[in-house]
Amino acid sequence: MGDRDRTQYPHQVQVHPSSRYEGGISTLLPQKGPSTSQVLAVVTLVPVGGILLGLAGLTLLGTIIGLAVATPVFLLFSPVLVPAAVTVALAVTGFLTSGAFGLTGLSSLSWIVNYFKQGRTTMEQLDYTKRRIQERAAEAAAQVGQKTKETGQAIQSKAQETKESARSDVRA
């Protein structure tokens, strides 16, 4: 019985705690104070974080004020600014598209070089793929044939049961 349990569950681990749990909030708090490097990190990073947060707020405030001041100017010069903005947007889109096509072309060339370095010919690859497709088709056909056979047997057994029950009903 013991051997069967060991082979059935080979990854069991027994844990024997060496000390008792003495719960409470004191177990959640560290037993010793923070190290010198931790104190130094807090002392230097809190003011830096505060300064950066203040600069972010000033930047947001300046952006809102600038937008409020510039909105009437944008409305006055919109016949000039709208076509300029469309032109700039199209130019940026063109540069980004060009870069994407360039990266796609380079990755395609890299793939082709790696493919030819592997030394497989196209005919070998086609033969391998053809064999795999034939194997998969044979497996699928066998499965379909088995299911068809099982279904046919089930139908025959149901028909036989129906036939026998009809005969017994006629006799009764």
C-alpha positions as CSV (number, residue, x, y, z in Angstrom):
1,M,0.0,0.0,0.0
2,G,2.8,2.4,0.9
3,D,4.7,1.6,-2.3
4,R,1.6,2.3,-4.4
5,D,1.2,5.7,-2.8
6,R,4.8,6.6,-3.5
7,T,4.6,5.7,-7.2
8,Q,1.2,7.3,-7.6
9,Y,2.3,10.6,-6.1
10,P,6.1,10.9,-6.6
11,H,6.3,14.6,-5.9
12,Q,4.9,14.8,-2.4
13,V,6.9,16.8,0.0
14,Q,6.5,16.7,3.8
15,V,7.0,20.0,5.6
16,H,7.7,20.0,9.3
17,P,7.7,23.6,10.7
18,S,10.5,24.3,13.1
19,S,8.8,27.1,14.9
20,R,5.3,27.9,16.0
21,Y,3.3,30.7,14.4
22,E,3.1,33.6,16.8
23,G,0.6,35.8,15.0
24,G,-0.1,39.4,15.4
25,I,0.8,42.6,13.8
26,S,4.4,42.4,15.0
27,T,5.1,39.6,12.5
28,L,4.2,41.8,9.6
29,L,6.6,44.6,10.6
30,P,10.3,44.3,10.1
31,Q,12.2,43.3,13.1
32,K,15.0,45.7,12.4
33,G,15.0,49.3,11.1
34,P,15.7,50.3,7.5
35,S,19.3,50.2,6.3
36,T,21.4,53.3,5.7
37,S,21.1,53.0,1.9
38,Q,17.3,52.8,2.1
39,V,17.1,55.9,4.2
40,L,19.5,57.7,1.8
41,A,17.4,56.6,-1.1
42,V,14.2,58.0,0.5
43,V,15.9,61.2,1.5
44,T,17.1,61.9,-2.0
45,L,14.3,60.5,-4.1
46,V,11.3,62.1,-2.3
47,P,12.5,65.7,-3.0
48,V,13.4,64.8,-6.6
49,G,10.0,63.2,-7.1
50,G,8.3,66.2,-5.6
51,I,10.2,68.6,-7.8
52,L,9.4,66.6,-10.9
53,L,5.7,66.4,-10.0
54,G,5.7,70.2,-9.5
55,L,7.3,70.7,-12.9
56,A,4.7,68.4,-14.5
57,G,1.9,70.6,-12.9
58,L,3.5,73.8,-14.1
59,T,3.9,72.4,-17.6
60,L,0.2,71.4,-17.6
61,L,-0.8,74.8,-16.4
62,G,1.4,76.5,-19.1
63,T,-0.1,74.3,-21.8
64,I,-3.7,75.2,-20.7
65,I,-2.9,78.9,-20.6
66,G,-1.2,78.8,-23.9
67,L,-4.1,77.0,-25.5
68,A,-6.6,79.5,-24.1
69,V,-4.5,82.4,-25.5
70,A,-3.8,80.7,-28.8
71,T,-7.3,79.5,-29.6
72,P,-8.5,82.9,-31.0
73,V,-5.3,83.2,-33.0
74,F,-5.9,79.6,-34.4
75,L,-9.5,80.7,-35.4
76,L,-8.3,83.8,-37.2
77,F,-5.5,82.0,-39.1
78,S,-7.4,78.8,-39.7
79,P,-7.5,79.2,-43.5
80,V,-3.7,79.1,-43.4
81,L,-3.2,76.7,-40.5
82,V,-5.5,73.9,-41.5
83,P,-3.8,73.3,-44.9
84,A,-0.4,73.6,-43.2
85,A,-1.5,71.0,-40.5
86,V,-2.8,68.7,-43.2
87,T,0.5,69.0,-45.1
88,V,2.6,68.3,-42.0
89,A,0.3,65.3,-41.1
90,L,0.7,63.9,-44.6
91,A,4.5,64.4,-44.5
92,V,4.8,62.6,-41.1
93,T,2.5,59.8,-42.4
94,G,4.7,59.5,-45.5
95,F,7.9,59.3,-43.4
96,L,6.4,56.7,-41.0
97,T,5.1,54.6,-43.9
98,S,8.4,54.8,-45.7
99,G,10.2,53.6,-42.5
100,A,7.7,50.8,-42.1
101,F,8.1,49.6,-45.7
102,G,11.9,49.8,-45.3
103,L,11.8,47.7,-42.1
104,T,9.5,45.2,-43.8
105,G,11.8,45.0,-46.8
106,L,14.9,44.5,-44.6
107,S,13.2,41.8,-42.5
108,S,12.1,40.1,-45.7
109,L,15.6,40.1,-47.1
110,S,17.0,38.9,-43.8
111,W,14.5,36.0,-43.8
112,I,15.4,35.1,-47.4
113,V,19.2,35.0,-46.5
114,N,18.5,32.9,-43.4
115,Y,16.3,30.5,-45.5
116,F,19.1,30.0,-48.1
117,K,21.7,29.6,-45.4
118,Q,19.7,26.6,-44.0
119,G,20.2,24.8,-47.3
120,R,16.7,23.4,-47.7
121,T,15.6,23.4,-51.2
122,T,12.1,24.2,-52.2
123,M,11.4,20.7,-53.5
124,E,12.4,19.2,-50.2
125,Q,10.1,21.5,-48.4
126,L,7.3,20.8,-50.8
127,D,7.8,17.0,-50.4
128,Y,7.9,17.3,-46.6
129,T,4.7,19.3,-46.6
130,K,3.0,16.9,-49.1
131,R,3.8,14.0,-46.8
132,R,2.5,15.7,-43.8
133,I,-0.8,16.6,-45.5
134,Q,-1.2,13.0,-46.7
135,E,-0.5,11.7,-43.2
136,R,-3.0,14.1,-41.7
137,A,-5.6,13.2,-44.3
138,A,-5.2,9.5,-43.7
139,E,-5.6,10.0,-39.9
140,A,-8.7,12.1,-40.5
141,A,-10.2,9.5,-42.9
142,A,-9.5,6.8,-40.3
143,Q,-11.3,8.8,-37.6
144,V,-14.2,9.5,-39.9
145,G,-14.5,5.9,-40.9
146,Q,-14.4,4.7,-37.3
147,K,-17.1,7.2,-36.3
148,T,-19.2,6.2,-39.3
149,K,-18.9,2.6,-38.3
150,E,-19.8,3.3,-34.7
151,T,-22.8,5.3,-35.8
152,G,-24.0,2.6,-38.2
153,Q,-23.7,0.0,-35.4
154,A,-25.7,2.2,-33.0
155,I,-28.4,2.7,-35.6
156,Q,-28.6,-1.1,-36.3
157,S,-28.8,-1.8,-32.6
158,K,-31.6,0.8,-32.1
159,A,-33.4,-0.7,-35.1
160,Q,-33.1,-4.2,-33.7
161,E,-34.4,-3.0,-30.3
162,T,-37.3,-1.2,-31.9
163,K,-38.1,-4.3,-34.0
164,E,-38.0,-6.6,-30.9
165,S,-40.1,-4.3,-28.9
166,A,-42.7,-4.0,-31.7
167,R,-42.9,-7.9,-31.8
168,S,-43.3,-8.1,-28.1
169,D,-46.1,-5.5,-28.2
170,V,-47.9,-7.4,-31.0
171,R,-47.7,-10.7,-29.0
172,A,-49.0,-9.0,-25.8
